[in-house]
Amino acid sequence: FWATWCAPSVRAIETLASVEKAFSGRGVVVVGMSVADPNNDLERVRRFVEERKGAMPYAVAFDEGETTWTAWMTASGRKSVSTAFVVDRDGRIAWIGDPRRGLEKVLEDLLAGRWTAEGARRLADLERRFEGHARAEEWTAALASAEELAGLLPHRGHALRYHALLRLARGADALSAARASIDAGGDDPATLLS
């Protein structure tokens, strides 16, 4: 899901183009779904795609109402673009996240049989636990969730560790977690800001 006005969505175009190029021959289909809002109408989306011609080699769809948004984003508890969904061969959602933060690894693992919908649910549960602890400012518990997540999805888990460690005033450890996130494939420094 993306929008013309969303900077992370625009930055994700390169990732999605790379995914299309690397995985289209392996049964992966990329669709960029844009939904109408006051700043994102069909004409803006058409103009945006046309201005980028070859930069968006994947299918682009537009939902005039909010049917698709409701069925996917609302149903999954997601509230903002840029969000990607990976659907496995059995039609189950196998991953939900920012396409710039792990999509290519998830696809590689899914195609190699190392990724399952059950594993994705576990990751989502850990992220929700982290977010709940963070909202409650329970940073030691948030750190525990982030550490468990780092064992499964290193770049994301270490990025969350970074946030918890900063809140716990453990600056040197936070810096180490930030480096671990980047080393694990979180090559977009914005990962550490979210």
N, C-alpha and C positions, 0 to 999 in steps of 0.2 A: 504494500500500500504506500502510495506516495502522493505528493502534491507539488505543483509548480513553485509555490512560495516557500517550500520547506527546504532549508539549506542542507540538512542531513540527507534528505531524499535526493537532492541534486548531486551531492557527493557520492551517494550509493549507485548512481548510474554506471560509473566505471566498474564497480564490483559486479553489478548485474550483467554488464556486457561481457566481463571476464568469465562469469559463470556460464553465460550462454555459449561462449566460444569453447570453453573447456569441457562442458558437460552435455551439450545438445546431442552429440552422437552417442551418448550413453543413456538416453531415455529421459533426460531432464528437460522440462519445459519451463521457461521463464515467462511470467506474465506480470507486467507492471500495472497494477490496478489503481486508478485514480478515481476519487469520489467528488461529486459536486459539493462545493461550499461557497460562501460569498466571494472568496478570492480565487476560486479554482473551478471555472466553468469549462464546458466542452471546447469552446473556441480557444481559450487560453491553453488548454492541454494540447490541442491540435497544433497551435502555433509553436508551443514549446518543443514538441516532438519534431516538427518540421525544421526548426532552427538547429536542431542537433542531428539531423539526418542519420549518418552512420554511427553516431555515438550510442544509439539505443537500438541494437540489432535484435531485440526481443519484442514479443507482442506487447502492445499497450492497450488496455481496456479502460472504459470510462463508465461509471455508474451514476446516472442522472439523479437517481433517488439515493436512499441509503440502504437499499436492500442488501448489497454485498457487504457494506460496512457493518451492518447489524449482524449478518450471518457469520462473519469472521471476526472482526475486531471486537464488537460488543460482546459476542458470545465467549471470546477468549479473555475478556477483561482488559484488553489493550485499549489505550485511549489516544495514541498519537502515531502519526507517520514519522519516520520511516520504519515500517515493520514488514518483515518477510515471514511467510509460512512455508514450511516444507511438508509436502504431503507424500507419504510413502506409496509403494506400489499397491498396497492393500487399501488405500484411500484414507489412512489415518494421519492425523497431524503428527509429524515426527519432530518438529522444531518450530519455535516462534522466536523471533528476535530481530535486532537491527542487522540488516544484510552485511554491513561492514564489520560485524563483530562475530565472526565464526561461521558464516554461511558456507563458505567453500570447504572448510574442514568437516562440517556436518554432512555435506553432500558426499564428500570423499568417503567418510566413515559409513554413511548409509549405504552407498553403493558397494562397499567392501563387506557389508554385513556386520560392522562394528557399532552401529547406531540403531536404536529401536525407539518406537513410540513410548514404550515404558521408561526408557532412559530419559527421554525428553520430558516426560511428566515429572520424573525425579528432579531434573534440573529446574523446571518451573517451580516445583515445590520449594527447593532450596532458595531460589531467588525471592519467592513470596515470603519465606521465613526471614530472610535478610531484610527485606523491605519493611516487614512488620516490626522487627527489632529496631531498625533504624528510625522508623516513625516514633517509636516509644523511647528512643534514645538509650536503648539497651545495647551498648556497643560491644560489650564482651560477648553477648549471645550472637550479635550480628557477625562478629569476627568468626565465631565457631561455624556459622552457616557458610560464610565466605570461604573458609578453609576447606570445608567439605566440598563446596562447589569447585574450588581450584583443583581438586583431585580429579574432577570429571571434565571440566571445561576451563583449562588453566588461565587463558587470557582474561576471561570474564571473572572468574573467582579471585584472581590476584588483583584485578581492578577494584572489586568490592572490598577485598582485604585492605587495600590502600585507603579507601574511605574510612573504614572502621578504625584502622590504626591511626589515622590522622585525628579522629575524634577522641581516641584514647591517649593522645599526646605522645605517641611513639613515632616520632619523625623519622628516625633512621630506619625503623622497620617499615614504615610507610613507603619510603624511597625504595627500599628493597622490593616491596610488593609491586610498585609501579614498574620497576625494571623487569621483574618476573612477568608482568602482564605483557609488556612490549616484547620481551624475548619469546613469549609463548604464542606470538602471532597477533597480538593486539596492536598492530602497527599504526593504528590511528590514535594519536594522543588524546583525541576527544573522548575516547573510551574512559579515560581517567576523570573526565569532567562530568560524566553522567551518573 
